[in-house]
Amino acid sequence: MNDNYIGKWGTSTEIRVIKNDRIEQLKICINNANNKPKDPVNIAVMLQYWPSNSGSNNPSTEDKSKISKGHVIPTTSQESYSTHRDCYVSACATLANNGYEPGSYWGDKQYEFQMYTETNSPNVNITKTRLAGFEKINQDLETGKPIMVGVTYKPNSTNPDTDKTTDHFIILTGREFDDVGKLFYTGFENVDGGDTSLGTSSKLNRFYPQEDGTLKGGTCYKSGMTITQVKPVKEKTK
């Protein structure tokens, strides 16, 4: 907080104070927003509704309308773990029902959108990849795409196929505000006991932005989850 002017979003004349540890990320977001005039949501979220910002729990009706995004795929397309017995396969099946499949998962860019890691394996600049993951979530929701994400809900994962942190895969499908004005992301949890109304409930499946840049919350399956990886989707190959 050094009295420097960082930037402006929209037509608001309100002055806000930003914590030092958020300044560099906010500068990146402002630059990205300025270069993508059709995608103003990232900067709106980062500047106004991040937990560390003053007034973060008082969204205007206009901003609520602009930022909120209901499920971008129908709840009837949900596939349950009880059918497929594998969370990744279940998530892929839901994507397939909507004409999508996971994008490039393995390879050099596997950790391009890493949002959290317990062991720093992979060895990434987590500040940059976390921000990239957060922006990718918002960009894809704006274009009507669901997003596959990895989550962790227990320490010391030994999963050799990912980042030794990720325990589970779900799909993010929307962005809303709760009853007290806090921003959250919602999605489809495939471990729903065969009851898709639980797995697709935005009341039960929520992830909130944290001051450190992570997205934390829980689903109808588990509480205490942190999103670890963002896996963008692509149109399904015929």
Residue, then its C-alpha position, 0 to 999 in steps of 0.5 A: m500500500n504505497d499510494n500508487y495508482i494501479g488501474k481502473w475497471g469499468t466506470s466505477t469511481e470508487i477508490r480501493v486499497i490493495k494489499n501489497d501481496r496482491i499488487e503484482q497479480l492485479k497488475i497482470c489482471i489489469n493488463n490482461a483485461n485491457n487487452k481483452p475488452k470482451d472479458p472484463v470479469n477477471i479484473a472485476v473479480m480480482l479488484q472488487y471481490w477478492p477476500s483481501n479487498s475492502g468492500s469485498n462482501n458488498p457487490s452491487t446488483e449490476d456487478k452480481s448480474k455481470i459476474s454471476k454465471g449459472h451452470v454452463i452445462p445441464t445438470t441432466s448431463q451429470e455422470s456419477y461415480s457410482t456408475h463408472r467407479d472412477c472420478y476421472v472417468s466420471a468427469c470425462a463422461t459428463l464432458a462427453n455428454n456435452g460434446y467436450e473432452p479433456g484437453s492436453y493433460w500429459g506433457d510439457k504443459q501439464y502444470e501450466f495452470q497449477m493452483y496448489t501443490e503440497t510438495n512443490s512437485p512440479n517445481v513451478n512458479i506457483t504465483k504465476t500458474r495459480l493466477a493463470g489457472f484462476e483466469k482460465i476458469n473465468q475465461d472458459l466460463e465466459t465462453g460457456k465451457p465447463i472446466m475439469v479441475g483436480v482437488t485435494y482433500k487429504p495431506n500427503s497424496t501419493n498419486p504418482d500420475t499427477d502432482k502428488t497432491t491431487d486426490h480427485f477430479i470434478i468439473l466446475t460449471g458456474r460462478e455465483f454469490d452467496d447470501v452474504g455477497k461472497l463470490f464462489y465457484t460451483g460445479f458437478e461432484n461425481v461422488d454423489g451416491g447416485d443422486t445427481s441432485l446432490g452432485t449438481s447442487s450449487k448450495l452443496n458444491r462451492f469453492y471460495p477465493q482465498e487471500d493467498g489466491t487458492l480456491k477452497g471449499g467442498t462438495c457433497y462428497k468432502s469438505g476441506m477441498t483445495i483446487t490443485q489443477v485446472k484442466p481446460v477442455k476442448e471439443k470432443t474429437k469425433 
